[in-house]
Amino acid sequence: MRNAGNYRKGRARVWLSLALVLGGAVTGAAGCENWPGAWASVGLAEASSGATGPSGSVELVGRTGGLILAVAVNGRYAYAGIGHQLAILDVNNPQHPALVGQGAPLPDAVKDVAVAGGFAYLAAGLAGHRIVDVSNPAAPQEVGALPTPGSAEGVSVAGNYVYVAAGSGGLRVVNVANPAQPQEVGALVLPGPALGVAVAGTYAYLAAGSGGLRIVNVADPANPQEVGALALPGSAKDVVVAGNYAYVAAGSGGLRIVDVTNPANPRKVGSSRQSRYVDARGVAVAGGYAYIADVGFFDDEFHRRGGLRIVDVTNPSKPRKVGLFLDRNALAVAVAENHVYVASYKPDFDAGALRIVDVASPVSPLPRGSYVPPLSLRPVTAAGNYLYGLGAALHTIDLSDTAQPRPVSALSFQGSPRDLAVSGSYAYVAMGLGGLRIVDVSDPTRPRMVGRLTGHAWDVAAAGAHAYISEQYGGLRIVDVSNPASPQPVGFFAGQWSVSDLAVAGDLLYVVTYAGSASGLLIIDVAEPAAPQEVGFLQIPNTPRVVQVAGSYAYVAGGIGSGALTIIDVSDPSHPHQVGVHPLAHFPNDLAVAGSRAYLTIPIFPGGGLKVIDVSNPQAPQEVGDYILTTGFALSVAALDGDQVGVGTTEDLLILRFADVATSDRSSRGVTTRRLRR
């Protein structure tokens, strides 16, 4: 329950979203042209090692969630590249896709996947080519790996060979007769970055960005030879072959249909373009129809015509658009029987999903189901073996094994959730103008909304039989939630300030306010909920952002210059006084306190991430470790057991561990958990 500040709102968020979607707006590794964001393609250092501070180090333990960049369907299962992992979903019931297994996190994101013979073959960016045994969908296991020059962007399998589109590394031909020992047997560098690949017969067809369509004879896998090429408008990003035709998703050039009857002389025969504001990123073909994944460039209703586009290609020279399923941005697409599987992303809601669309009638595509992975979680809070986070939905993640955090449920809301508190068997979700939602999480795998309260709810804290809600500019409401199905307002505290955070401890409510001289920490006695009383106030200059209370101290992040951690003695609530300050170079986004350490997220790129502050001496807090993200922004943090924290980023959820150099003691310390406002 923290104000995410200006980072969350306004132009900073819009332009970040555009950069993530457009790809190439941020310079990254070679071959990243088909990414929604180059930041997400350079994650090797982050995934492979921690960062060391003056007396401790922070190491990556596990991760889950992220954008869906790739999807393939085989039988009753969909295989999706979700962030840095392969996820396997049971889609036998398209209305209720269910996660059944996920692979270990990889050093980079999964950008393409092909499935054959009980194995999934992955293009994993800078992590190269990976082979995963999926014969047991509940427990996929990596069995083989092969580094690739450039960035592995696309993959296709035929017989005992895998063909990898490796960006600047061109086409790589890999013998996978023994999946545990893949062997590169041939390679061919292309004039443009190899971003997508399809194989038909003895030819490989490559989408080569600015190099257009390249056709390579692979009859001799050890000696691939280019035999044909065709320049295309836009940038070739993906390709499939059906019959005598290659279908190319050519970015701003839309869909391009190429006659490859004579591979040495490919000919353009047809095209379909949504508009100059739409970028074709992926393509699948089945039953006389082409299904195109489109990204909309601009954030307004007229221009953002991204999503699934359906084109009748029964006459390849006259393709005809027959259907649209608008979903802001579609990054990848697969088709199986009467259903299309669309990897979508809505930057205005920080939401990614696998959408399942019924195309039995291509002119009237119908949504059937969706799977929403954790992405851009803010806030996060831990309770028992579970972590709860707000993204596009209320996500519940099983942390029984923190090395393999597992999403178990996602409950969507109408509107934009802003803040979250968990107390007992209930989660309380502040919906801004949409009021308060109360969710029964007694079974974390099946959360149920059981109550609601109208009005404004921007921040929320909860303890016992009461929830505390900020109205942002109009004071605080105290709500009796002893009957969660019928929450009742019982008290109100008026104030001429804005609220950026709330925390409750015992009979006291701690409120971070900002309004000129009224910016600071306000302490309210709520022992009598119907008559809350101010008991103390400490002014904090600038814009204090987030508060947590542990023992006799309140910890406030933000305010004071460019940002700081301020430690306040609240043993006498009527006379709170500052005892320590640790300056920060940048404003923090969230705070968690556990034992003798405070953890802060710093939302900048590059150089942001997690800061660890030793607060064992409140008068002299000292930084003892940090974890610098090489991709995305750090948004939120929750303290877990065993010196671990969960960190929500714009890319996924990270589980990090602080290791004290001076001692090997990693025993569980007293832990307090946090909520953060979106």
N, C-alpha and C positions, 0 to 999 in steps of 0.2 A: 504494500500500500504506500507507494511512493510516487510522487510526481515525477514522471519521466522528463519533465522540463521541455525546453525548446527542441531538444533532439527528437522528441516524439512527435512534435507538432510542426506544422508549417512547411516552409520551402525546403528546409534541410531534409525532411523526410521524402518529399516529392522527388528531389533531385537524386537522392540516394536510390530511390526506387527506379528512376530512369536509368541510372548507371548500371544497376543490377540487371536490368532487362536488356538493355541495348547491346551489351557485350562489345568489347573493343573500345568503349568509352574510357576504360582504365587499362593502361598498358600492363600486360602480364606475360606469362610464358608463351613461347611460340606455340601456335596451334590452338589458342584459346578463343578463336573467333566465334565459335558456336555456343559459347557460354552465355548464360544470362548475366554473369559478372566475372570479371577477371580476378577480383579479390578472392573468389571462392575456388580459384584454381591453383593457388600457391600455398598449400597447407602442409608441406613436408616437414618443415622444421617444427611447427606446432605439434604435429601428431607424433613425432618421434622423440622429442625430448622436452624436459621442463626448463624453467628459468631459475637461476640461482640468485638469491639475495645475500645480504651481509651475513646472515646466520641461518639461512634455511633455503630450501628449494621447493618449487611447486612443480608437480608432475601430472601429466595427463593419465587418468585412470580408465575412463570410458567416455563414450559419446553416443548420442542417438538423435534422430530427426534430421531435418534439413529440407532443401528443395528437392523435388523429384525431377531428375534430368533425363531419365531413361526408363523405358518400360518395354517388356516383351511378355507374350502370353503363350503358355503351353499347357494344354489340357485345362484342368480346373484351377490352375495357378497363374497369377501374374507375378512377374519378377521385376521389381522396381529398384532403380538406383536412387536411394533416398540419402542425400548428403554423402557421407563417406561409407555408406553401408549398402549391401544388397539386402533387400527385404522381400520376403515371399508372402504373398497374400492369397488366401483362398477366395476365389471369385465365383465359386459354383453357384452361390446366390448373389447375383449382381447388385441386389439392393443392399446387401450387408457384407461388403468385403471385409475379411478378417485377417489380421496379421497372424501368421503361424510360425514364422521363423525369420531371423536376421543374422547375417554374417558378422564377423568381427570387423570393427572399423578399420578402414584403409587409410594410408597416408594422404590420399587425395580423394576427390569426389568421384563417384561412379557416373560416367558420362554416357555409356552405352552398354547394352547387354544382349547377348544371343544365347539361346538355350538349345541343347541337343544332347541326346543320349545320357541323361542324368547329370549333365554338367552345365553350369552357367559360365559363359566366357565374357569377361568384363573388360571394357576400356576404362581405365581408372586414371586418366590424366597423367600427371607426373609420376604416379605410382605404377604406370605401365600396364601390362596385360596380366590379368589375374584369372585363375581357373578355380571354380568353386564346385564341390560335389554337392548336388541338391537332390540326391536320391532319397534322402530323408528331409522333407521340406521344413520340418520343425527344427532341424539342427544342421544348417548348411555349414560346410567346412572347406576352407581354402586348401587346395592340394597342390597347386602349382602357381608359379609367377615368373614373369619374364620382363626385365626392364626394356623400355623402348626409348630410342632417341626422340626428342620432341615430346609431345603430350598425346597420350592415347585418347582419341576422341570418338572413334567409331569401330565397330567390330562385326564381322560376319563369319559364319562357320559353314564349311562344306566338306563332308567326309572327314579325313584325318587332318585337315588343315584349317587354321584360323587366319583370317585376313584382318589386320589391324590398320586403321587409318590413324597415323601417328603424327598429325600436325606437320610441323616442319620436317619430321623424320620420314614423311611420305608413307608408302605402303610397306608393311612388314608382313611376310608370309611365315607362319609358325606351324611346325609339325606338332600335333597334339595326340599322336597315336598313343603316347604315354602321358596322360594329363599331369602326372606328377613331375615330369621332366620335359616341359615344352622346349622345343629347339627352333630357333629362327633359321630358316633355310634359304630365304631370299628376301630381297628388298629393292625398292625403287623410289628414289626421291623425285618429287613432282614439282612443276613450276609454281604451284600454289599449295597452301597447307591442306593436307588430307584430313577432312572433317567427317566424312561419312563414307561407307563402303557397302556394296552389295555384290554378291557373286552369283553368276548364272552360267552353267556349263563351264567352259574353260576361260571365261573372262571375268575380271573384277572391274567394277564400275565405281569410280571414286568422285565424290563431291569435293572439289578442291578449292573452295573459296573463290578468290579472284581468278583462279586458274580454270574455272568452269568445270565441265565434265571431262574426266580422263578415263580412257578404256585401256585395260592392261590384259594382255594374254598371259594366263597363269597355267597353261598346259604343262609347262615345266616349272614347278613351284620354285626351284632353285634359280631360275633365270627369268623373272617376270619382265615382259617387254611391252612398252606402251605402243599401241597400234592405232589409236584414234583419239581425237580430242575435239571439243566443241566449246567455244567461248559462249558465255551466257550473260545476260544482264543481271545485275545484282551480285550476289555472292552465294555460290553453291554450298549448301550446308548439309543436305541429306539426300539420299538417292535410294530408290527401290527399282527392281526390274520385274516386269510382268509381260510374258510373251516376247514380242519383238520391240518392246518400248521400255525406255528408262524414264522414270518420273523423278524430277529433281526439284527439291525445295530450295529455291534460289534467293532466299532473303527478300530484299525489296523487289526482286524480279518475279516474285510469286512462284507459281507452279509452272515448270517448263517440261514439255513432253518431247522426247527425242526418239526418233526411229533408229534402232541399233541393229536392224536386220543385217547390215554390213558394218561390223564394228570398226572397220578402217575408215568409214565414211558416215559418221553419225549425222542425222539431219533433224533440225527443229521442225516439228509438225504442229504443235499447238501450245497454248499457254492460257493460264487463268490467274489473274491478279486481283486481289481484293481492293487495294488502294496503295498509293505511294506511302501511306502512313502505316502500313502493315508489313511485317517481315515474316516470310514463310520459313519455319525452323525445322519441321519434320514432315514426313509423308509416309503413308501406308496405302496399299492398293488391294482391293478385293471385290470380286463380283461386278466389275464394270464401274466401280467408283473409286475415286482417289480421296483420301482423308488427309487434310493438311492441318498441321499445327501452326497457328499464326500468333505472332506477338504484335500487339498494338503499341505504337511509339509514344503517343501522347496521352496525358491524363485528363481527358475530357470525353464526354459521351459521344461526340461526333466522330472523333478520331480513334477511339480505343476499340476498334472492331476486331480485336484479337479473339482467339478461341479456336474451335473446330470448324473448318470449312469443308463442305462435301461437294465434290465435283463429279458429274457424270462424264466418264471417259470412254464410253462405248464407241464413240467416234473420236479417236485421239486427235484428229485435226480440228475438231470443233468441241473442245471441252466446255461443259455448261454447269455453272454453279447451281445446285439444286437445294442446298440446305446449309444452315448456319447454327452453331451452338456457341453463343457468345459467352466467354468466360474470362475476359480481360486478356490473359496471355496463355498460350499453350506452347509448351517447350518440347514435347515429344508425343508420339502417337503410335498405337498398335491396334490391330483389328483382329477379331476372332469371332467367327459366325456372325451373329447379328448385333454384336456389341463392339464399340470402339472405346479404347482406354486412353484417356488424355491426361498427360502430366501438365497441370495448370499452375499458374502463379498469379496472385492478385497483389501487387505491391501496395495498393492503397489500403489493403487490410493485412499486409504482411502474412498472407495466407497461401500455402501451397497445398495441393491435393491431387489425388488420382481420381479423376471423374470417370464414371462408367456411363456410357451413353448408348441407348437403344437406337439402332439405325435400321431396324426392320423396314421402316419407311424412311428412306434417306431424306425425303423432302421435309419430314417432321421429326427430327432427332429429339429423343426424350431422355431426360436425366433419370438414371436408375439408382445409382448409389455413389458413394465417395469414401475415400480413405484420406483422413487429414493427419499428416505427421506433425510432430512438434516442430515449431519454427518461430523464431523471434518471441520467445517466452518472456513476458514481463507482466506481472511479477512471477516469482517462483517461491514456493514455501514447502517445507518438508514436514511430514507427520508419519511417524512409524517407519515402515519400509517403503513409503511412497513419497514421491515428489509431485506436487500439483503446480501447474503453470498455466498462465493465460496467454494464448496466442489468438488465432482465429476461433479457438474453442477452449474449453476447460480441459486441459490434458492431464491425465494421470499416468505416472511412470513408475513402474516397479523397480525399486533399487535393492532388491534382495541380493543381487550381485552387481555391485557398482561398476565392475568392469564391463558388464553387459546390461546397461539400463534398458528396460523394455517397456515401450508404450503399451498400456492396457486398455485405455478408453479415451475418447474425445467427445465431449458434449458441446454442441454448437448452440449459439444464441442468435436471436434476431437483434441486431444492433452491434455495438462495439463495446465489449467489456473493457473496463479500465482498471479495476483493482480487485484483489482477492484476499480473503482471510479464511483460514480453516481452524475450526474449533470443535473438538469432539467428533461427532459423526457428520458434521455439516460443513459445507463450503459456502461462503457468502461472497457474492460477486456484485461489485458496483458497476452499474451499466450507464453511468453518466446521466443523460436526460431520461434514460429508460428505467431508472430506479434501481431497486435491489432485487437480486435473485438468490434464492436459498436452495442449495442442492444437497441431497442426501448422498453421502459418500461412504456409508457404512459398508457397502460392497464397492470397493474402488473400481472394479471392472465394469460395474453397471450403475453409474451415477444417475440420479433422478432429480429433476427439478420438482420441488415440493411446495415452494411458497414464493411470493413476490410482494413487493411494496412499491407503489407508484411514487413519483416525485423525482428529485435529483439525488444521485448518489455517485460521488466522484472518488471518495476514498472510504475504506471500511476497515474497522478493527472489530474483533469479537472475542468475548470471554464469558463463560458461564451462560447465563440466560439473556445476555444483552449484546446487541451489535451497535456500533457507533459509526455514524455516517456523516461525511462532510458534504455540505451543499456548495462547496467551492467558494462562493462569494457571499453566502447567506447564513453562515453559522453551522452548527452541529446538531444532528438529531440522534436521540437515544431510542433504540427500538427493542422492545421485549420480544425475544425469539424463543421463549420457552415452549410455545407451540409454533414450530417452524412453518406449518401450513397456513398460519394466520398471524404474521408479524404485526405488532401494534406499537406505534410511536407512543412513548411515555414521557419524553423530556426533550427540551430544546435549549441550546446555548447560543445566544446571538453574538455576532462579532463583526466588526468592520474590517475584515482582513480576508485574505485567501488562504486556503489550506493546501499544503503540499504533502503532508504525511500525518499519520496517526499511529500511536502505539498505546496499548493498555497494559497496566501492571497493577494487580490488586484493585484498589478502589480509585486509582488515579488514571486519568487519560492524559497522554502527552501529545501535544499538537504542535507541529511545525507550521508556523504562519509566515506569510510574506506580504508586507504592505508598508514600505518605507520604515519609519521608526517602530512599526508594529511587527517587524520581522524578527522572529526568534522562536524560543521554546515556551509554550504556554502549558501550564499544568492545571488540570481541572479535576476537582473532587467529584466523583460520580457514585459515591456510596449511596446517595439518595438519587436514583435516576430521574425522578420527576423534578428535582431541584439541583441541577449541577452548579457548582460554585468554583470560580477561579481561586486558586490558592497561591500561585506563583508564576513569575514570568522572567525570562532572561533574554535581553535583546541580543540578536546575532546579526551583524551587518551583512549586506549583500543579500543573497537569496539562499537561505538554508533549504535543504531539499528532502532529507530523509532522517528518521530517528529510530533508534532502537534502545531499549532499556534492559540493563542487566545488573542485578544487585542494586547497589547504591548509586549507580551512574547511568546517565543518559548519554548516548553517543549520537551526535548530529553530524551528518555529512553535507557538504555544500557550504555556501556562505563564506565570508571572510576572503576577500581578494578573489583569486582564481579558483578557490575551492579549498576546503580543509576538512579534517576530522577534528571536531571539537568535543572534548570530554567534559561533562558537567556533573558535579556532585549534587545529587537530588535526595541525599539522606534527610534533609529538611526541605520538604517540597515547597514550603513558603519562602525559602531563601535559596533558590538554585544558584550555584556559582561555578564559573568556569575554572577548571583545574589544569587542563592541558590542551594543547593544540598541535596538530601535525599538519603543516601546509602541504598542499598538493599542487602539482603543475597544471592540472586540468580538473574541471568539475566532475565529481563522481556521479554515477547514475544510481547506485544502490549500495546497501551496507548490510552486513551480517556480523554478529558478534558471537563468538563461541570460546569459552574459557578465557585464555589470556590474549586472544587475538581478535582483531577486527579485519574483515575482508571487504574491500571496496572494488566496484567495477568502474572502469574508466572508459567512457565511450568515444574514443578517438581512433582514427586510422591514418597513418600507422602509429604504433607505439602504445596503443591502448590495451586493456586486458584487465587482469586482477592484481590488486595491491594487497599485501599482507602486512598489517601493522601490529606490533607487540604492544599491548595495552596493560601489561602486568604492573607497570608503574604508570598510573594515570597522569602523573605530572610530566612524564617524559616519554610519550609514545614514540616508537621507533619503527621504521620500515625494516622488515626482515626477509621479505621475499616478494617476487612478482612473477606474473605469467603473461608474456606479451603475445597477443594474438597476431598471427600472420594472415588472418582472413576474417573479415567481418568486424562487428562492434560488440563489445560486452555490454549487456543490458541489465542483468539482474543476478542476484546471488542469494543462495540459501545455505545455511550451515547444516551439515550432516554429521553423523557419528564418525569417530576415528580420524579427526583432522582433515576431513573431506568437505568439499563444498560443491553444490551444483550451480553452474553458471549458464544462464540463458544468453545466447548471442544471436545476432541476425542470421547466422548460418545454421546452428543446431544447439543442442544442450550438451555441455561438457561436465564431466565429473573430474575435479582436480583434487589433489592431495598435497598438503603442506608437510614437508619432511624437515624436522629440526636437525640441523647439523650437529648440534651440541648433545643431542640425546637420541636414542633409538626408541624412546617411549612413544608409542602411537596409540596408547590406550584412550578409550572414549572419554572425552571431557564433557563438562556441563554444556549443553547446547541450547541456544535459543534460536528460534526460527523467525523469518521475516516474510512480510508481504510487501509488494511493490505495486504502485499504481502505474497503469499503462499510460 
